[in-house]
């Protein structure tokens, strides 16, 4: 899969790509990532990329002629994603959809964002949360990671995907490793029992409990089975 990131600050993106699983995925040819500097399409001797907003107001706005010239230089693409706090929430489901594309372009803004006419060239506008960052680079990296890890071979154990938080609409169950006791806190005995069936049941129930405790709103659309529905009813009765 090919990723292209358009940004005014390529130095924020490239170091992230040179470490860990993303680095190995590129070396193995599983993904290809290009970083395009928007300033390379700036105007005049000073490579100007922004201007003051019509109607007045604080901040600067990235010009549409600059942004679209950069975007057209990397087309065609299956999906052009504009990063914006006003966008559709980015979720695991969206990541799964993006992972089916051949070429994904992520357009990162700065300042007060892009001239609104740039939106006409996007196939999708996405937000990673209801807050405002200094720029879209963090959002682009979040989407790149969440999408790339779903591609075959990027993560060593494909079973990891099926256990991820949000795959069934629930949070993941809690994980433990050595030592079995740490500062008075013990690993649950069931995980030390060697009984795989009991471990599987414990994990299902803990995922449900964790979701109910931390993100109860997810349960409205979660894919749960009959046993989990029974557990949920019991938890409701217990208060």
Secondary structure as GFF3:
##gff-version 3
##sequence-region A 1 239
A	DSSP	beta_strand	2	7	.	.	.	ID=ss1
A	DSSP	alpha_helix	10	17	.	.	.	ID=ss2
A	DSSP	alpha_helix	20	27	.	.	.	ID=ss3
A	DSSP	beta_strand	32	37	.	.	.	ID=ss4
A	DSSP	three_ten_helix	38	41	.	.	.	ID=ss5
A	DSSP	beta_strand	50	52	.	.	.	ID=ss6
A	DSSP	beta_strand	60	62	.	.	.	ID=ss7
A	DSSP	alpha_helix	64	72	.	.	.	ID=ss8
A	DSSP	beta_strand	79	89	.	.	.	ID=ss9
A	DSSP	alpha_helix	92	98	.	.	.	ID=ss10
A	DSSP	beta_strand	103	107	.	.	.	ID=ss11
A	DSSP	three_ten_helix	116	121	.	.	.	ID=ss12
A	DSSP	beta_strand	124	127	.	.	.	ID=ss13
A	DSSP	alpha_helix	137	148	.	.	.	ID=ss14
A	DSSP	alpha_helix	159	163	.	.	.	ID=ss15
A	DSSP	beta_strand	181	182	.	.	.	ID=ss16
A	DSSP	beta_strand	185	186	.	.	.	ID=ss17
A	DSSP	alpha_helix	189	192	.	.	.	ID=ss18
A	DSSP	alpha_helix	196	214	.	.	.	ID=ss19
A	DSSP	three_ten_helix	216	220	.	.	.	ID=ss20
A	DSSP	alpha_helix	226	237	.	.	.	ID=ss21
###
